[in-house]
């Protein structure tokens, strides 16, 4: 979403673009909350079975091989707000978070 918002910024004087930008901000805020809730449940599930939350990437790779084929540019601020820690961000991010 931040990339799309940056691309729309030069056209922000257009009333329709303003509505799109506002909608994208709502989506971003709701997505952060959604991911955070999932993170809370993941932490709970790990605690119940005695697994460390750092096992996330091993679990994903086991059940969904090649899910992280390459690092990408991510919204580090939003992911940190959603509960990702520095090690998790470093594992998936092309840039330092």
Chimera marker file (.cmm) of the C-alpha trace (Angstrom):
<marker_set name="trace">
<marker id="1" x="0.000" y="0.000" z="0.000" r="1" g="1" b="0" radius="0.5"/>
<marker id="2" x="2.747" y="2.589" z="0.708" r="1" g="1" b="0" radius="0.5"/>
<marker id="3" x="4.071" y="2.157" z="-2.835" r="1" g="1" b="0" radius="0.5"/>
<marker id="4" x="0.610" y="2.691" z="-4.319" r="1" g="1" b="0" radius="0.5"/>
<marker id="5" x="0.095" y="5.725" z="-2.072" r="1" g="1" b="0" radius="0.5"/>
<marker id="6" x="3.382" y="7.234" z="-3.278" r="1" g="1" b="0" radius="0.5"/>
<marker id="7" x="2.385" y="6.659" z="-6.902" r="1" g="1" b="0" radius="0.5"/>
<marker id="8" x="-0.974" y="8.351" z="-6.329" r="1" g="1" b="0" radius="0.5"/>
<marker id="9" x="0.470" y="11.348" z="-4.478" r="1" g="1" b="0" radius="0.5"/>
<marker id="10" x="1.259" y="13.403" z="-7.618" r="1" g="1" b="0" radius="0.5"/>
<marker id="11" x="-2.429" y="13.165" z="-8.531" r="1" g="1" b="0" radius="0.5"/>
<marker id="12" x="-3.759" y="13.932" z="-5.043" r="1" g="1" b="0" radius="0.5"/>
<marker id="13" x="-5.553" y="17.082" z="-6.210" r="1" g="1" b="0" radius="0.5"/>
<marker id="14" x="-8.039" y="14.905" z="-8.111" r="1" g="1" b="0" radius="0.5"/>
<marker id="15" x="-11.121" y="14.315" z="-5.889" r="1" g="1" b="0" radius="0.5"/>
<marker id="16" x="-11.409" y="10.663" z="-6.973" r="1" g="1" b="0" radius="0.5"/>
<marker id="17" x="-7.729" y="10.050" z="-6.177" r="1" g="1" b="0" radius="0.5"/>
<marker id="18" x="-8.317" y="11.637" z="-2.752" r="1" g="1" b="0" radius="0.5"/>
<marker id="19" x="-11.080" y="9.097" z="-2.119" r="1" g="1" b="0" radius="0.5"/>
<marker id="20" x="-8.833" y="6.251" z="-3.226" r="1" g="1" b="0" radius="0.5"/>
<marker id="21" x="-6.023" y="7.469" z="-0.961" r="1" g="1" b="0" radius="0.5"/>
<marker id="22" x="-8.418" y="7.703" z="1.988" r="1" g="1" b="0" radius="0.5"/>
<marker id="23" x="-9.706" y="4.179" z="1.301" r="1" g="1" b="0" radius="0.5"/>
<marker id="24" x="-6.149" y="2.816" z="1.082" r="1" g="1" b="0" radius="0.5"/>
<marker id="25" x="-5.336" y="4.334" z="4.473" r="1" g="1" b="0" radius="0.5"/>
<marker id="26" x="-8.373" y="2.588" z="5.979" r="1" g="1" b="0" radius="0.5"/>
<marker id="27" x="-7.333" y="-0.703" z="4.368" r="1" g="1" b="0" radius="0.5"/>
<marker id="28" x="-3.779" y="-0.332" z="5.691" r="1" g="1" b="0" radius="0.5"/>
<marker id="29" x="-4.969" y="0.383" z="9.234" r="1" g="1" b="0" radius="0.5"/>
<marker id="30" x="-7.401" y="-2.529" z="9.184" r="1" g="1" b="0" radius="0.5"/>
<marker id="31" x="-4.787" y="-4.878" z="7.742" r="1" g="1" b="0" radius="0.5"/>
<marker id="32" x="-2.350" y="-4.031" z="10.547" r="1" g="1" b="0" radius="0.5"/>
<marker id="33" x="-5.029" y="-4.918" z="13.108" r="1" g="1" b="0" radius="0.5"/>
<marker id="34" x="-5.943" y="-8.095" z="11.218" r="1" g="1" b="0" radius="0.5"/>
<marker id="35" x="-2.329" y="-9.295" z="11.063" r="1" g="1" b="0" radius="0.5"/>
<marker id="36" x="-1.770" y="-8.404" z="14.729" r="1" g="1" b="0" radius="0.5"/>
<marker id="37" x="-4.751" y="-10.545" z="15.739" r="1" g="1" b="0" radius="0.5"/>
<marker id="38" x="-3.336" y="-13.450" z="13.744" r="1" g="1" b="0" radius="0.5"/>
<marker id="39" x="0.019" y="-12.942" z="15.431" r="1" g="1" b="0" radius="0.5"/>
<marker id="40" x="-1.616" y="-13.080" z="18.868" r="1" g="1" b="0" radius="0.5"/>
<marker id="41" x="-3.310" y="-16.390" z="18.001" r="1" g="1" b="0" radius="0.5"/>
<marker id="42" x="-0.068" y="-17.756" z="16.555" r="1" g="1" b="0" radius="0.5"/>
<marker id="43" x="1.773" y="-16.870" z="19.772" r="1" g="1" b="0" radius="0.5"/>
<marker id="44" x="-0.982" y="-18.564" z="21.782" r="1" g="1" b="0" radius="0.5"/>
<marker id="45" x="-0.827" y="-21.715" z="19.632" r="1" g="1" b="0" radius="0.5"/>
<marker id="46" x="2.973" y="-21.879" z="19.922" r="1" g="1" b="0" radius="0.5"/>
<marker id="47" x="2.762" y="-21.491" z="23.688" r="1" g="1" b="0" radius="0.5"/>
<marker id="48" x="0.199" y="-24.310" z="23.944" r="1" g="1" b="0" radius="0.5"/>
<marker id="49" x="2.436" y="-26.788" z="22.094" r="1" g="1" b="0" radius="0.5"/>
<marker id="50" x="5.691" y="-25.566" z="23.609" r="1" g="1" b="0" radius="0.5"/>
<marker id="51" x="7.123" y="-24.131" z="20.395" r="1" g="1" b="0" radius="0.5"/>
<marker id="52" x="9.021" y="-20.901" z="20.046" r="1" g="1" b="0" radius="0.5"/>
<marker id="53" x="7.392" y="-18.266" z="17.845" r="1" g="1" b="0" radius="0.5"/>
<marker id="54" x="10.701" y="-18.078" z="16.002" r="1" g="1" b="0" radius="0.5"/>
<marker id="55" x="9.775" y="-21.444" z="14.471" r="1" g="1" b="0" radius="0.5"/>
<marker id="56" x="7.273" y="-19.640" z="12.207" r="1" g="1" b="0" radius="0.5"/>
<marker id="57" x="9.453" y="-19.678" z="9.106" r="1" g="1" b="0" radius="0.5"/>
<marker id="58" x="10.371" y="-23.337" z="9.582" r="1" g="1" b="0" radius="0.5"/>
<marker id="59" x="6.671" y="-24.203" z="9.902" r="1" g="1" b="0" radius="0.5"/>
<marker id="60" x="5.776" y="-22.233" z="6.768" r="1" g="1" b="0" radius="0.5"/>
<marker id="61" x="8.669" y="-23.719" z="4.793" r="1" g="1" b="0" radius="0.5"/>
<marker id="62" x="7.677" y="-27.250" z="5.857" r="1" g="1" b="0" radius="0.5"/>
<marker id="63" x="4.033" y="-26.884" z="4.821" r="1" g="1" b="0" radius="0.5"/>
<marker id="64" x="4.425" y="-24.342" z="2.011" r="1" g="1" b="0" radius="0.5"/>
<marker id="65" x="7.865" y="-24.864" z="0.456" r="1" g="1" b="0" radius="0.5"/>
<marker id="66" x="9.379" y="-21.883" z="-1.313" r="1" g="1" b="0" radius="0.5"/>
<marker id="67" x="6.917" y="-19.435" z="0.292" r="1" g="1" b="0" radius="0.5"/>
<marker id="68" x="9.768" y="-16.987" z="0.762" r="1" g="1" b="0" radius="0.5"/>
<marker id="69" x="11.783" y="-17.460" z="-2.433" r="1" g="1" b="0" radius="0.5"/>
<marker id="70" x="13.345" y="-14.015" z="-2.190" r="1" g="1" b="0" radius="0.5"/>
<marker id="71" x="13.417" y="-11.017" z="0.059" r="1" g="1" b="0" radius="0.5"/>
<marker id="72" x="11.142" y="-8.121" z="-0.895" r="1" g="1" b="0" radius="0.5"/>
<marker id="73" x="10.582" y="-4.500" z="0.039" r="1" g="1" b="0" radius="0.5"/>
<marker id="74" x="8.027" y="-4.510" z="2.823" r="1" g="1" b="0" radius="0.5"/>
<marker id="75" x="6.265" y="-1.949" z="4.958" r="1" g="1" b="0" radius="0.5"/>
<marker id="76" x="8.461" y="-2.424" z="8.037" r="1" g="1" b="0" radius="0.5"/>
<marker id="77" x="6.556" y="0.087" z="10.168" r="1" g="1" b="0" radius="0.5"/>
<marker id="78" x="3.193" y="-1.577" z="9.543" r="1" g="1" b="0" radius="0.5"/>
<marker id="79" x="4.578" y="-5.065" z="10.074" r="1" g="1" b="0" radius="0.5"/>
<marker id="80" x="6.235" y="-4.014" z="13.331" r="1" g="1" b="0" radius="0.5"/>
<marker id="81" x="2.905" y="-2.542" z="14.494" r="1" g="1" b="0" radius="0.5"/>
<marker id="82" x="1.314" y="-5.875" z="13.575" r="1" g="1" b="0" radius="0.5"/>
<marker id="83" x="3.709" y="-7.767" z="15.841" r="1" g="1" b="0" radius="0.5"/>
<marker id="84" x="6.622" y="-8.802" z="13.631" r="1" g="1" b="0" radius="0.5"/>
<marker id="85" x="9.924" y="-8.650" z="15.507" r="1" g="1" b="0" radius="0.5"/>
<marker id="86" x="13.244" y="-7.435" z="14.130" r="1" g="1" b="0" radius="0.5"/>
<marker id="87" x="14.496" y="-10.942" z="13.286" r="1" g="1" b="0" radius="0.5"/>
<marker id="88" x="11.315" y="-11.781" z="11.374" r="1" g="1" b="0" radius="0.5"/>
<marker id="89" x="11.513" y="-8.538" z="9.437" r="1" g="1" b="0" radius="0.5"/>
<marker id="90" x="15.163" y="-9.162" z="8.581" r="1" g="1" b="0" radius="0.5"/>
<marker id="91" x="14.302" y="-12.607" z="7.256" r="1" g="1" b="0" radius="0.5"/>
<marker id="92" x="11.767" y="-11.324" z="4.692" r="1" g="1" b="0" radius="0.5"/>
<marker id="93" x="12.841" y="-7.743" z="4.011" r="1" g="1" b="0" radius="0.5"/>
<marker id="94" x="15.172" y="-6.579" z="1.282" r="1" g="1" b="0" radius="0.5"/>
<marker id="95" x="15.990" y="-3.459" z="3.298" r="1" g="1" b="0" radius="0.5"/>
<marker id="96" x="16.945" y="-3.098" z="6.931" r="1" g="1" b="0" radius="0.5"/>
<marker id="97" x="13.906" y="-2.421" z="9.091" r="1" g="1" b="0" radius="0.5"/>
<link id1="1" id2="2" r="1" g="1" b="0" radius="0.2"/>
<link id1="2" id2="3" r="1" g="1" b="0" radius="0.2"/>
<link id1="3" id2="4" r="1" g="1" b="0" radius="0.2"/>
<link id1="4" id2="5" r="1" g="1" b="0" radius="0.2"/>
<link id1="5" id2="6" r="1" g="1" b="0" radius="0.2"/>
<link id1="6" id2="7" r="1" g="1" b="0" radius="0.2"/>
<link id1="7" id2="8" r="1" g="1" b="0" radius="0.2"/>
<link id1="8" id2="9" r="1" g="1" b="0" radius="0.2"/>
<link id1="9" id2="10" r="1" g="1" b="0" radius="0.2"/>
<link id1="10" id2="11" r="1" g="1" b="0" radius="0.2"/>
<link id1="11" id2="12" r="1" g="1" b="0" radius="0.2"/>
<link id1="12" id2="13" r="1" g="1" b="0" radius="0.2"/>
<link id1="13" id2="14" r="1" g="1" b="0" radius="0.2"/>
<link id1="14" id2="15" r="1" g="1" b="0" radius="0.2"/>
<link id1="15" id2="16" r="1" g="1" b="0" radius="0.2"/>
<link id1="16" id2="17" r="1" g="1" b="0" radius="0.2"/>
<link id1="17" id2="18" r="1" g="1" b="0" radius="0.2"/>
<link id1="18" id2="19" r="1" g="1" b="0" radius="0.2"/>
<link id1="19" id2="20" r="1" g="1" b="0" radius="0.2"/>
<link id1="20" id2="21" r="1" g="1" b="0" radius="0.2"/>
<link id1="21" id2="22" r="1" g="1" b="0" radius="0.2"/>
<link id1="22" id2="23" r="1" g="1" b="0" radius="0.2"/>
<link id1="23" id2="24" r="1" g="1" b="0" radius="0.2"/>
<link id1="24" id2="25" r="1" g="1" b="0" radius="0.2"/>
<link id1="25" id2="26" r="1" g="1" b="0" radius="0.2"/>
<link id1="26" id2="27" r="1" g="1" b="0" radius="0.2"/>
<link id1="27" id2="28" r="1" g="1" b="0" radius="0.2"/>
<link id1="28" id2="29" r="1" g="1" b="0" radius="0.2"/>
<link id1="29" id2="30" r="1" g="1" b="0" radius="0.2"/>
<link id1="30" id2="31" r="1" g="1" b="0" radius="0.2"/>
<link id1="31" id2="32" r="1" g="1" b="0" radius="0.2"/>
<link id1="32" id2="33" r="1" g="1" b="0" radius="0.2"/>
<link id1="33" id2="34" r="1" g="1" b="0" radius="0.2"/>
<link id1="34" id2="35" r="1" g="1" b="0" radius="0.2"/>
<link id1="35" id2="36" r="1" g="1" b="0" radius="0.2"/>
<link id1="36" id2="37" r="1" g="1" b="0" radius="0.2"/>
<link id1="37" id2="38" r="1" g="1" b="0" radius="0.2"/>
<link id1="38" id2="39" r="1" g="1" b="0" radius="0.2"/>
<link id1="39" id2="40" r="1" g="1" b="0" radius="0.2"/>
<link id1="40" id2="41" r="1" g="1" b="0" radius="0.2"/>
<link id1="41" id2="42" r="1" g="1" b="0" radius="0.2"/>
<link id1="42" id2="43" r="1" g="1" b="0" radius="0.2"/>
<link id1="43" id2="44" r="1" g="1" b="0" radius="0.2"/>
<link id1="44" id2="45" r="1" g="1" b="0" radius="0.2"/>
<link id1="45" id2="46" r="1" g="1" b="0" radius="0.2"/>
<link id1="46" id2="47" r="1" g="1" b="0" radius="0.2"/>
<link id1="47" id2="48" r="1" g="1" b="0" radius="0.2"/>
<link id1="48" id2="49" r="1" g="1" b="0" radius="0.2"/>
<link id1="49" id2="50" r="1" g="1" b="0" radius="0.2"/>
<link id1="50" id2="51" r="1" g="1" b="0" radius="0.2"/>
<link id1="51" id2="52" r="1" g="1" b="0" radius="0.2"/>
<link id1="52" id2="53" r="1" g="1" b="0" radius="0.2"/>
<link id1="53" id2="54" r="1" g="1" b="0" radius="0.2"/>
<link id1="54" id2="55" r="1" g="1" b="0" radius="0.2"/>
<link id1="55" id2="56" r="1" g="1" b="0" radius="0.2"/>
<link id1="56" id2="57" r="1" g="1" b="0" radius="0.2"/>
<link id1="57" id2="58" r="1" g="1" b="0" radius="0.2"/>
<link id1="58" id2="59" r="1" g="1" b="0" radius="0.2"/>
<link id1="59" id2="60" r="1" g="1" b="0" radius="0.2"/>
<link id1="60" id2="61" r="1" g="1" b="0" radius="0.2"/>
<link id1="61" id2="62" r="1" g="1" b="0" radius="0.2"/>
<link id1="62" id2="63" r="1" g="1" b="0" radius="0.2"/>
<link id1="63" id2="64" r="1" g="1" b="0" radius="0.2"/>
<link id1="64" id2="65" r="1" g="1" b="0" radius="0.2"/>
<link id1="65" id2="66" r="1" g="1" b="0" radius="0.2"/>
<link id1="66" id2="67" r="1" g="1" b="0" radius="0.2"/>
<link id1="67" id2="68" r="1" g="1" b="0" radius="0.2"/>
<link id1="68" id2="69" r="1" g="1" b="0" radius="0.2"/>
<link id1="69" id2="70" r="1" g="1" b="0" radius="0.2"/>
<link id1="70" id2="71" r="1" g="1" b="0" radius="0.2"/>
<link id1="71" id2="72" r="1" g="1" b="0" radius="0.2"/>
<link id1="72" id2="73" r="1" g="1" b="0" radius="0.2"/>
<link id1="73" id2="74" r="1" g="1" b="0" radius="0.2"/>
<link id1="74" id2="75" r="1" g="1" b="0" radius="0.2"/>
<link id1="75" id2="76" r="1" g="1" b="0" radius="0.2"/>
<link id1="76" id2="77" r="1" g="1" b="0" radius="0.2"/>
<link id1="77" id2="78" r="1" g="1" b="0" radius="0.2"/>
<link id1="78" id2="79" r="1" g="1" b="0" radius="0.2"/>
<link id1="79" id2="80" r="1" g="1" b="0" radius="0.2"/>
<link id1="80" id2="81" r="1" g="1" b="0" radius="0.2"/>
<link id1="81" id2="82" r="1" g="1" b="0" radius="0.2"/>
<link id1="82" id2="83" r="1" g="1" b="0" radius="0.2"/>
<link id1="83" id2="84" r="1" g="1" b="0" radius="0.2"/>
<link id1="84" id2="85" r="1" g="1" b="0" radius="0.2"/>
<link id1="85" id2="86" r="1" g="1" b="0" radius="0.2"/>
<link id1="86" id2="87" r="1" g="1" b="0" radius="0.2"/>
<link id1="87" id2="88" r="1" g="1" b="0" radius="0.2"/>
<link id1="88" id2="89" r="1" g="1" b="0" radius="0.2"/>
<link id1="89" id2="90" r="1" g="1" b="0" radius="0.2"/>
<link id1="90" id2="91" r="1" g="1" b="0" radius="0.2"/>
<link id1="91" id2="92" r="1" g="1" b="0" radius="0.2"/>
<link id1="92" id2="93" r="1" g="1" b="0" radius="0.2"/>
<link id1="93" id2="94" r="1" g="1" b="0" radius="0.2"/>
<link id1="94" id2="95" r="1" g="1" b="0" radius="0.2"/>
<link id1="95" id2="96" r="1" g="1" b="0" radius="0.2"/>
<link id1="96" id2="97" r="1" g="1" b="0" radius="0.2"/>
</marker_set>
